């Protein structure tokens, strides 16, 4: 069923809307096998021929790095680059040969009659592609869904009541989808999908990857989130949570500023989509339908050249002298924040008030200069924050001020870059007290400005070898906090602690201030915006390295669309294909897993249906067939369920018990005769069962299994890892193996596996003069991979007169050692029905083959 999120808007479920024609920019590669693209030129010239297109990056963000204004005389639009835009600065991380194209909106509204001319000028002169969102759509998309719903939620603010944020509005979500669709259209106009890399920025465009992946299965997509990502308890309240998660998962690489943000995202994927992640050689990856979605953790940096160029300006040096004179004899504390409810300006003022109250000797000697940047959003919350800030500042100045001294100076106006830089350079301490913020580069800028430059030192008459100092008081809830190990970290809600931190910063010895500054400057100068962009793009290139080595399918409707990406030799097993081989062969071996294969994994009723019993009976009665159910279940339940199938072979508990037919006796594997280790495992598993709510323990004759499917996903997974390590340690010298499967940890005897069952049956057929010419094996989990591997190695034995036709088939489209797949248990039943129909059953009074563990070599 298509999600309501896309109905009454784009009719995304039809799929046709997303199938846009694109203008090819290079000769396409040749498709030799469905879904596989290969290069036919083996002389190496193909790389050189496409190099012009290949080294190109498309940067997509809500706003273009462009300033726009009308010429008052000609009324024509004039454009210039916004040198302070992060999106413009990041291209310093790319090679000089790289072509960078920007897709986004302008900060001004352009009349429809002028849009074509403006678009042409921006593309030709600035490599920019404007989106031109209609004004009403822009209002609902940006000021509505982005700023009133996503932004507060990502900063941990829930709309618990009407006065505390706006409730979810589906019309605003529809505007968000429409806007993302328009961005996708613009990207498609300029992209060369085989060679270009697309880098999408921030929460405004989190479903854009779905539109692009729908159109180009192998598009190279990266995404970086510049805001926090909330914990799963907060995020799961969003009604369109799955659509946004799946949108991000349609990327190849997802970037976050901190591990906390990445951890919250991974937890949401685990709890809401059932996805697991793992770390391989330092890279965190999520397996998403055969595609590996990588996670990048790296905070953004500042543009060193831009900051230093402003420091070298004459106007900056003049302003520094002016500020120094204005605050002569006083210690300057600096705050630079946007006016919004999350920047903690009022909390900062309360800390200053407490500092002056607790330390009367600082009265008249300490000044907080608070520069207030314009608010990015609208709403009464911004007005309330602004009103509270002014009232608090007024109260502090009235109580602790005098005619010639104001302890708090609010600068609430557009502040030129040179003036802001001057305050950075003069301030003895900088405080960033946000209660929640994605990154916040203010501390980085402060450190660079306190370091100064040779030109600035010369203009101010400062010796080049003068020691540099700086002190930072930063909230532990901002993205840059982990990277600033020399800063004093504070909880912004603890007013007393923030006041104490400010006092420590002001009274600290200069030698320690110098050491802290040097440590920060080394990090900030080496991890600048170019380093960040270069590192992200290198990881994106690595993540996309195998795009053309796999087959791809698109599945899912609307915003639930995703691409399944699997090995080129991996294909669906059709009934027609296998029935053709089945009919022309005479000695067939058939191995079937049980749970998840002939019955659905999620089925409450675990017994086989009458339909399955009937089909198995038909297959078993064909004298050309040897049919086995190979399961991890116990022999008692399997014996009971398959009692009507007299000719069916059963291997229980992964092959520890085995019997040929309903009339034969169970045989026990001699390999695992020693089960004394169960006495060691039993109390350990019971301990983990007691301490993990929702888990349970299954006792088999030959094995013990700990299940955590119904436990909390994160805690259950954590406990499973710990149990695995615990058991491996205590069983180091015992004849048992510990295996972790899907929501289980199992301990079983060494040398017992489903693969061993398949090997013994096949070798026995060979020894009895009936070498198989047809082998089919179907299973759905890790234990069945042993069968797939064993069958491949066994049938290649020189004792076979001719290699049989092998149909190793996994259930579900996922990486596997099998060559074929079926989608689900219903497909398996349908295939078995086809084989049963093609069978020629005759009564069989005795088995052709008797399997014995003792006689098998």
Residue pairs with C-beta under 8 A, 6 or more apart in sequence:
2 12
2 13
2 557
2 558
2 560
3 240
3 242
3 243
3 557
3 558
3 559
3 560
4 170
5 170
5 173
5 174
5 177
5 240
5 243
5 558
5 559
6 12
6 13
6 177
6 558
6 559
7 13
8 174
9 174
9 177
9 178
10 17
10 177
10 178
10 181
11 17
12 18
12 177
12 557
12 558
12 559
13 557
13 558
15 214
15 557
15 561
18 211
18 214
18 215
18 561
19 214
19 215
20 185
20 188
20 215
22 188
22 189
22 191
22 193
22 215
22 216
23 189
24 192
25 53
25 192
26 49
26 50
26 53
26 192
26 194
26 195
28 194
29 37
29 38
29 39
29 40
29 194
29 548
30 37
30 38
30 40
31 37
31 38
32 38
33 551
33 568
34 551
35 550
35 551
35 552
35 553
35 568
36 548
36 550
36 551
36 568
37 194
37 218
37 548
38 548
39 46
47 54
50 194
50 195
53 192
53 194
53 195
53 196
54 195
54 196
55 95
55 97
55 98
55 99
55 195
56 98
56 99
56 100
56 101
56 192
56 195
56 196
56 197
57 91
57 94
57 98
57 99
57 100
57 101
57 196
57 197
57 198
57 199
57 537
58 100
58 101
58 102
58 103
58 187
58 190
58 191
58 196
58 197
58 198
58 199
59 87
59 90
59 91
59 100
59 101
59 102
59 103
59 199
59 201
60 102
60 103
60 104
60 183
60 187
60 198
60 199
60 200
60 201
60 205
60 208
61 87
61 102
61 103
61 104
61 200
61 201
61 202
61 204
61 205
62 104
62 105
62 142
62 146
62 201
62 202
62 204
62 205
63 85
63 104
63 105
63 106
63 107
64 87
64 102
64 103
64 104
64 105
64 106
64 122
64 128
64 130
65 81
65 82
65 85
65 87
65 88
65 102
65 128
66 79
66 80
66 81
66 82
66 102
66 106
66 107
66 122
66 126
66 128
67 79
67 80
67 81
67 82
67 107
68 77
68 78
68 79
68 106
68 107
68 108
69 77
69 78
69 108
70 76
70 77
70 78
71 77
71 78
77 110
77 114
77 118
77 121
79 121
79 122
79 125
79 126
81 88
81 126
82 88
83 89
83 306
84 306
84 417
86 300
86 529
87 102
87 104
87 201
88 102
89 303
89 306
89 529
89 530
90 529
90 530
90 532
90 533
91 98
91 100
91 533
92 303
92 305
92 529
92 530
92 533
93 529
93 530
93 531
93 532
93 533
93 534
93 535
93 536
93 537
94 100
94 533
94 534
94 537
99 127
100 127
101 127
101 128
101 129
101 190
102 126
102 127
102 128
102 129
103 128
103 129
103 131
103 183
103 186
103 187
103 190
104 128
104 129
104 130
104 131
104 183
105 130
105 131
105 132
105 133
105 138
106 118
106 130
106 132
109 135
110 118
110 130
110 132
115 130
115 132
118 130
119 129
119 130
119 132
122 128
122 129
122 130
123 129
129 186
129 187
129 189
129 190
130 186
131 179
131 182
131 183
131 186
133 141
133 179
133 182
137 175
137 178
137 179
138 179
140 171
140 172
140 175
140 176
141 172
141 175
141 176
141 178
141 179
141 204
142 179
142 204
143 377
143 378
144 169
144 172
144 175
145 169
145 172
145 173
145 175
145 176
146 176
146 203
146 204
147 376
147 377
147 378
147 379
148 165
148 166
148 172
148 377
148 379
149 159
149 166
149 168
149 169
149 172
150 203
151 203
151 227
151 377
152 158
152 159
152 165
153 230
153 234
153 235
153 237
153 238
154 203
154 227
154 228
154 229
154 230
155 227
155 228
155 230
155 342
155 436
155 437
156 228
156 230
156 231
156 234
156 436
157 164
157 165
157 341
157 342
158 164
158 165
158 234
158 237
159 165
159 166
159 167
159 168
165 381
168 238
168 239
170 239
173 239
173 240
176 207
177 207
177 559
179 204
180 205
180 206
180 207
180 208
180 211
181 211
183 205
183 208
184 208
184 211
184 212
184 215
187 198
187 208
187 212
188 212
188 215
191 198
191 216
191 219
193 215
193 216
193 218
193 219
194 218
196 220
197 220
197 222
197 537
197 540
197 541
197 544
198 212
198 219
198 220
198 221
198 222
199 222
199 223
199 224
199 536
199 537
199 540
200 208
200 209
200 221
200 222
200 223
200 224
200 251
201 223
201 224
201 226
202 224
202 225
202 226
202 227
203 225
203 226
203 227
206 223
206 244
206 247
206 248
207 243
207 244
207 247
207 559
208 247
209 221
209 223
209 247
209 248
209 250
209 251
210 243
210 246
210 247
210 250
210 559
210 561
212 219
212 221
212 250
213 219
213 221
213 250
213 561
213 562
213 563
214 554
214 561
217 552
217 554
217 563
217 565
218 547
218 548
218 552
220 252
220 540
220 541
220 544
220 547
221 250
221 251
221 252
221 253
222 251
222 252
222 253
222 254
222 255
222 536
222 537
222 540
222 543
223 248
223 251
223 253
223 254
223 255
224 254
224 255
224 256
224 296
224 300
224 536
225 254
225 255
225 256
225 257
225 261
225 438
226 257
226 300
226 438
226 439
227 438
228 261
228 436
228 437
228 438
228 479
229 235
229 256
229 261
229 262
229 264
229 265
229 268
230 264
231 264
231 267
232 264
232 267
232 268
232 271
232 272
235 241
235 264
235 268
236 268
236 271
236 272
238 244
241 268
241 272
242 272
242 273
242 560
243 559
243 560
245 268
245 269
245 272
245 273
246 273
246 556
246 559
246 560
246 561
246 562
247 559
248 254
248 265
249 269
249 273
249 275
249 286
249 288
249 293
249 562
250 561
250 562
250 563
251 293
252 291
252 293
252 294
252 540
252 543
252 544
253 293
253 294
253 295
253 296
253 536
253 539
253 540
253 543
254 265
254 293
254 294
254 295
254 296
255 295
255 296
255 297
255 298
255 536
256 262
256 265
256 295
256 296
256 297
257 297
257 298
257 299
257 300
257 438
257 439
257 479
257 480
258 297
258 299
258 479
258 482
259 297
259 482
261 438
261 479
262 284
262 295
262 297
265 295
266 277
266 284
266 286
266 295
267 713
267 714
269 275
269 277
269 286
270 276
270 277
270 713
270 714
270 717
271 713
271 714
274 713
275 286
275 287
275 288
276 286
276 287
276 717
277 284
277 285
277 286
277 287
277 295
278 284
278 285
279 285
283 294
283 295
283 539
284 294
284 295
284 297
285 292
285 293
285 294
285 295
286 292
286 293
286 294
286 295
287 814
287 815
288 562
289 555
289 562
289 563
289 564
289 565
289 813
289 814
290 550
290 564
290 565
290 566
290 813
290 814
290 815
291 563
291 564
291 565
292 543
294 539
294 542
294 543
296 535
296 536
296 539
298 532
298 535
298 536
299 439
299 479
299 480
299 482
299 483
299 527
299 532
300 439
300 441
300 529
300 532
301 441
301 444
301 524
301 527
301 528
301 529
301 530
301 531
301 532
302 441
302 444
302 445
302 448
302 524
302 528
302 529
303 528
303 529
303 530
304 448
304 525
304 528
307 421
307 445
307 448
307 449
308 448
308 453
310 316
310 417
310 418
310 421
311 421
311 425
311 448
311 449
311 452
311 453
311 455
311 456
312 453
312 455
312 456
313 418
314 459
315 418
316 418
316 421
316 422
316 425
316 456
317 456
317 459
317 460
319 418
319 419
319 421
319 422
320 422
320 425
320 426
320 456
320 460
321 460
322 422
323 332
323 422
323 423
323 426
324 426
327 367
327 426
329 365
330 364
330 365
330 366
330 367
331 362
331 365
331 366
331 367
331 428
331 429
331 506
332 367
332 369
332 423
332 426
332 427
332 428
332 429
333 352
333 366
333 367
333 368
333 369
333 427
333 428
333 429
333 430
333 431
333 502
333 506
334 368
334 369
334 371
334 423
334 424
334 427
334 429
334 430
334 431
334 446
335 345
335 348
335 368
335 369
335 370
335 371
335 430
335 431
335 432
335 433
336 370
336 371
336 373
336 420
336 423
336 424
336 430
336 442
337 343
337 344
337 345
337 370
337 371
337 372
337 373
337 432
337 434
337 442
338 372
338 373
338 374
338 375
338 376
339 345
339 372
339 373
339 374
339 375
339 382
339 385
339 386
339 389
339 412
340 375
340 376
340 377
340 381
340 382
340 385
341 381
341 382
341 384
341 385
342 434
342 435
342 436
342 437
343 433
343 434
343 435
343 437
344 433
344 434
344 435
344 475
344 492
345 370
345 372
345 385
345 389
345 433
346 385
346 388
346 389
346 392
347 433
347 435
347 492
347 493
347 495
347 498
348 368
348 370
348 431
348 433
348 492
348 498
349 368
349 370
349 389
349 392
349 393
349 396
349 408
350 392
350 495
351 433
351 495
351 498
351 499
351 502
352 366
352 368
352 396
352 407
352 408
352 499
352 502
353 392
353 395
353 396
353 399
353 400
354 495
354 496
354 498
354 499
355 362
355 366
355 499
355 502
355 503
356 362
356 363
356 366
356 396
356 400
356 407
358 499
358 503
359 503
362 503
362 506
363 400
363 407
364 402
364 405
366 407
366 506
367 405
367 406
367 407
367 408
367 409
368 407
368 408
368 409
369 409
369 411
369 423
369 427
370 389
370 393
370 408
370 409
370 410
370 411
371 411
371 415
371 420
371 423
372 389
372 410
372 411
372 412
373 415
374 414
375 382
375 386
389 410
390 410
393 408
393 410
396 407
396 408
397 406
397 407
397 408
400 407
401 407
421 449
424 430
424 445
424 446
424 449
424 450
425 449
425 450
425 452
425 456
427 446
427 450
428 469
428 471
428 505
428 506
429 471
429 472
429 473
429 502
429 505
429 506
430 442
430 443
430 446
430 470
430 471
430 472
430 473
431 472
431 473
431 474
431 498
431 502
432 440
432 442
432 443
432 472
432 473
432 474
432 475
432 478
432 480
433 473
433 475
433 490
433 492
433 498
434 440
434 475
434 477
434 478
434 492
435 475
435 477
435 492
435 493
436 477
436 478
437 475
437 477
437 478
437 479
438 478
438 479
439 478
439 479
439 480
440 478
440 479
440 480
441 480
443 472
443 474
443 480
443 484
443 487
443 520
444 480
444 524
446 470
446 472
447 470
447 472
447 517
447 520
447 521
447 524
448 521
448 524
448 525
450 468
450 469
450 470
450 517
451 468
451 470
451 517
451 521
452 462
452 468
454 464
456 462
457 463
457 464
457 466
467 510
467 514
468 514
468 517
468 518
468 521
469 510
469 513
469 514
469 516
469 517
470 513
470 516
470 517
470 520
471 488
471 505
471 506
471 508
471 513
471 516
471 517
472 484
472 486
472 487
472 488
472 505
472 516
472 520
473 487
473 488
473 490
473 498
473 501
473 502
473 505
474 480
474 481
474 484
474 487
474 488
474 489
474 490
475 481
475 489
475 490
475 491
475 492
476 489
476 490
476 491
477 492
481 487
481 489
483 523
483 527
484 520
484 523
485 519
486 515
486 516
486 517
486 519
486 520
487 516
487 520
488 501
488 504
488 505
490 497
490 498
490 501
491 497
491 498
492 498
549 568
550 565
550 566
550 567
550 568
551 565
551 566
551 567
551 568
551 570
551 571
552 563
552 564
552 565
553 563
553 564
553 813
554 561
554 562
554 563
554 564
555 561
555 562
555 563
555 564
556 562
564 813
566 813
566 814
566 815
566 821
567 815
569 819
570 816
570 818
570 819
570 820
570 821
571 819
571 820
571 821
572 820
572 821
572 822
572 823
573 807
573 809
573 820
573 821
573 822
573 831
575 830
575 831
575 834
576 834
578 776
578 807
578 831
578 834
578 835
579 834
579 835
579 838
581 774
581 805
581 807
582 588
582 774
582 835
582 838
583 838
585 624
585 773
585 774
585 804
585 805
586 624
586 773
587 624
587 765
587 770
587 771
587 772
587 773
587 774
588 622
588 624
588 625
588 626
588 772
588 773
588 774
588 775
588 776
589 626
589 628
589 761
589 762
589 765
589 772
589 774
589 775
589 776
589 804
590 619
590 625
590 626
590 627
590 628
590 775
590 776
590 777
591 628
591 630
591 754
591 757
591 758
591 761
591 775
591 776
591 777
591 778
591 779
591 787
591 791
592 598
592 627
592 628
592 629
592 630
592 777
592 778
592 779
592 828
592 832
593 629
593 630
593 631
593 754
593 778
593 779
593 780
593 781
593 783
593 784
593 811
594 629
594 630
594 631
594 633
594 638
595 601
595 606
595 631
595 632
595 633
595 780
596 779
596 780
596 781
596 811
596 825
597 778
597 779
597 780
597 784
597 811
597 825
597 828
598 608
598 612
598 629
598 825
598 828
598 829
598 832
599 605
599 606
599 607
599 608
599 609
599 612
599 825
600 824
600 825
600 826
601 780
601 825
606 637
607 641
608 616
608 641
608 642
611 829
611 833
612 829
612 832
613 642
613 644
613 645
614 836
615 829
615 832
615 833
615 835
615 836
616 627
616 629
616 642
616 645
616 648
616 832
617 644
617 645
617 647
617 648
618 836
618 839
618 841
619 625
619 627
619 832
619 835
619 836
619 839
620 627
620 645
620 646
620 647
620 648
620 844
621 647
621 839
621 841
621 842
621 843
621 844
622 839
622 840
622 841
622 842
623 842
623 844
623 848
624 840
625 839
626 649
626 761
626 765
626 772
626 848
626 849
627 647
627 648
627 649
628 648
628 649
628 650
628 651
628 757
628 761
629 638
629 642
629 648
629 649
629 650
629 651
630 651
630 654
630 655
630 754
630 757
630 758
630 779
630 787
631 638
631 650
631 651
631 652
631 653
631 654
632 653
632 654
632 703
632 705
632 746
632 783
633 652
633 653
634 652
634 653
634 700
634 701
635 650
635 652
635 653
635 657
635 666
635 701
638 650
638 652
639 650
642 648
642 650
642 662
643 662
645 662
646 661
646 662
646 663
647 661
647 662
647 844
647 847
648 661
648 662
649 658
649 659
649 660
649 661
649 761
649 851
650 658
650 659
651 657
651 658
651 754
651 757
652 658
652 666
653 700
653 701
653 702
653 703
653 748
653 752
654 703
654 748
654 752
654 753
654 754
654 757
654 783
655 669
655 752
655 753
655 754
655 756
655 757
656 668
656 669
656 672
656 701
656 702
656 703
656 748
656 749
656 752
657 666
657 667
657 668
657 669
657 701
657 702
658 666
658 667
658 669
658 757
658 851
658 853
659 665
659 666
659 667
660 847
660 849
660 850
660 851
661 847
664 847
664 850
667 851
667 852
667 853
668 853
669 749
669 751
669 752
669 756
669 853
670 853
670 854
671 749
671 750
671 751
671 752
671 853
672 702
672 735
672 748
672 749
672 750
672 751
672 752
674 735
674 749
675 702
675 749
676 734
677 731
677 734
677 735
677 736
677 747
678 704
678 747
680 730
680 731
680 734
681 704
681 727
681 730
681 731
681 736
681 747
682 699
682 704
684 723
684 726
684 727
684 730
685 697
685 704
685 706
685 723
685 745
685 747
686 697
688 695
688 706
688 719
688 722
688 723
688 726
689 695
689 696
689 697
689 706
691 719
692 708
692 711
692 715
692 716
692 719
693 711
693 712
694 708
694 710
694 711
694 712
694 716
695 706
695 707
695 708
695 710
695 711
695 716
695 719
696 706
696 707
696 710
697 704
697 705
697 706
697 707
698 704
698 705
698 706
698 707
702 748
702 749
702 752
703 746
703 747
703 748
703 749
704 746
704 747
705 744
705 745
705 746
705 747
706 720
706 723
706 744
706 745
706 746
707 743
707 744
708 716
708 717
708 719
708 720
708 743
708 744
708 745
709 716
709 743
709 744
711 719
716 743
720 740
720 743
720 744
720 745
721 740
723 745
724 738
724 740
724 745
727 738
727 745
727 747
728 738
731 738
731 747
735 749
735 750
736 747
736 748
736 749
736 750
737 747
737 748
737 749
737 750
738 745
738 746
738 747
739 745
739 746
739 747
739 748
739 782
739 783
740 746
741 781
741 782
741 783
742 781
742 782
753 783
753 786
754 779
754 783
754 784
754 786
754 787
755 786
755 787
755 789
755 790
756 786
756 790
757 787
758 777
758 787
758 790
758 791
758 794
759 790
759 794
760 851
760 853
760 856
761 849
761 851
762 772
762 775
762 791
762 794
762 795
763 794
763 856
763 857
764 849
764 851
764 856
765 771
765 772
765 849
766 772
766 797
766 799
766 800
768 848
768 849
770 848
770 849
771 799
771 800
771 801
771 802
771 804
772 795
772 804
773 802
773 804
773 805
774 804
774 805
774 807
775 791
775 795
775 804
775 805
775 806
775 807
776 806
776 807
776 809
777 784
777 787
777 788
777 791
777 807
777 808
777 809
777 818
778 784
778 809
778 810
778 811
778 822
778 828
778 831
779 785
779 787
779 788
779 809
779 810
779 811
780 810
780 811
780 812
784 810
785 816
785 817
785 818
787 808
788 808
788 810
788 816
788 817
788 818
789 817
791 806
791 808
792 806
792 808
792 817
795 803
795 804
795 806
796 803
806 819
807 819
807 820
808 817
808 818
808 819
808 820
809 818
809 819
809 820
809 821
809 822
810 816
810 818
810 820
810 821
810 822
811 821
811 822
811 823
811 824
811 825
811 827
811 828
812 821
812 823
812 824
813 821
813 823
814 821
822 828
822 831
